[in-house]
Amino acid sequence: MYSLNKVYWEVREGSGTTSIYGWVSVRAGAIVGFKYFDIKEVSEISVKVRGTGKGELQVSTTTSGEEVARIPISPEKDWLMYTAPMKINDGVNALYFYQGDGAIDLYSFTLE
């Protein structure tokens, strides 16, 4: 069975400007992938999420590959930033995020 993830957009207008924000809604058991990043000396990943997800957000370079990070998350209605160590080889890689318990909205991620 496949879970379909949704992409949401929010438009905010004010002070003569318009800003557009987007995020991906990740259901329990679903995998969301982003391609491709030229990884160089990355040792940490941060994610900005909200939702009912709890436990760990798992990150890998393939849909069935070895995890390169596990990010502890907690249920929260507001956007929160979570950070975890990341062990990933330098080079061009895809990143896949898997959430096993609950659902989250993934607003952004940062590699450092």
N, C-alpha and C positions, 0 to 999 in steps of 0.2 A: 504494500500500500504506500502511496506517495502522498506527502503532505505538501500542499501548495502554500508557499509563503507569499505575503502581500507586501507591496511597496506603497508607502503612504507619502503624500506631499502635503505640506502645510504652507500657506502663503500668509505672510504678515505684512501689513501695510501701515505706514505711519511716517510722519515727518518728511514726506516727499520721497520716501524710498519703499521699495518692495523687496522682501527677502523670501526666498523659497528654501524650505528645509525638507529633507527626506529621511526616511528610515525604513528598515525592513522588519516586518513582524515574523518572528521565528516560532513556529509551533513545536511542542514537545516531539522529539524524535526526528525532526527535520534537519537537513544539512543545507547551509547557505555557503556558496563559494564566491570568491573574488579572484580574478586573474588579471594580470600577472604582476609581480613585484620583483624588482632587482634588489634583493636583500644583501646588505653589507653591514656587518658587525652589529646585528640586532640582538639584544639580550633581554628585552622587556616588551610586553604588549599591554596596552590599556584599552578598555572598551567602555563606552557610555551606553548604558542600557536602563530599561525600566520594565516592569511587568511582574508576572507571578512566578517566573523561573526561580529555582533555588538549587543549590548544590554547586555544580561546576559547569562552566561553558568550556567545552573542549575545542582545541584548535589543532589542525593538522594540515599537511601540504598536499594530501590526496584524500579522496572520499573514504578510503579504507586504510589509510596509512597511519604510521606511528604519530602519536600526539607530540606536538612541539610546545604546547602550553596548556595548562588547566587554570582557568580563572574562576576563583570562588565568587559566587553571586548570591544575593538575597532578594526576596520579593520586595518590591518598592514601587509606589505609584509615580514617584518623581524620577527624573533622569539622574543617575549616579554613575560615577567613574570608578571602575575596578581595574587593578593592575596586578600583573603576575610576571614571574620570570619566564623567558622564552628561550628554548634551545633549538635553533634553526640554522642550517648550513647557509653560507653565503651563496648567492646565485639567484637565478630567476625561479620564483616559486609562486604557486597559487596558495591561497589560504582558505580553509574550509572551517566553518564554525558549526558545532553540534550542541544542541541544548536538549537534555534528556528529560527534565522534570519541569512541567509548567511551560509557560510561553513568555517570550521576551520581545521587546522592540529594541533592535540594534540601531543606534543612532550614528555611532562612529567608532573607529578603532585607530590606535596610534602605535607605531612601531618605533622603539628607541633602542 
